[in-house]
């Protein structure tokens, strides 16, 4: 059984027991989160597609921790104009473990 969820403006294909890094969530480590934005649920041959969300479907997950991603370097330059600008960015994330998918 797997589902497609939407969180943080992105879509993820998840299955029970899987781990993934999503955009930062305001939940302490060790806490649970329930995601109600479920776009698709598939259980073998039974596939339920939402319009746009599947009614009554939820995904339960446990927050494993918070962290920061790899540094992304941004470099801008205008040739022959003596203009150079360097920036860096590290995105915050939350690591979650999927506990179960329910279609109630």
Residue, then its C-alpha position, 0 to 999 in steps of 0.5 A: x500500500x502506498x500513497x501520494x501526499x502533499x506537504x510543503x508545496x511538494x508531492x511525495x510517494x510514501x509507504x508504511x515504514x519509509x523515511x523522508x525529509x520534508x519541509x520544516x514542520x512545527x512539531x517536536x522530535x518524537x511527536x506525531x503528525x497527521x497529513x490530510x493532504x492525500x492525493x492518491x491511495x493505492x492498495x494492490x489493484x484498488x487505486x483511489x485518486x482524489x479530486x484533488x484530495x481523497x476524502x477521509x484519507x490520512x497518513x500518520x508519521x512520527x517526527x524523527x528530527x530536524x536538520x539543515x540541508x547541504x549549502x547551496x551557493x549562489x553566484x551572480x556576475x556581470x561581465x565587464x561591469x566589475x559586479x560579483x555577488x556570492x550568497x549561500x543558503x541552507x534549507x531547514x527540513x524535518x525527517x519523518x517516518x511513515x507509520x501508516x496509511x488509512x483510508x477511512 
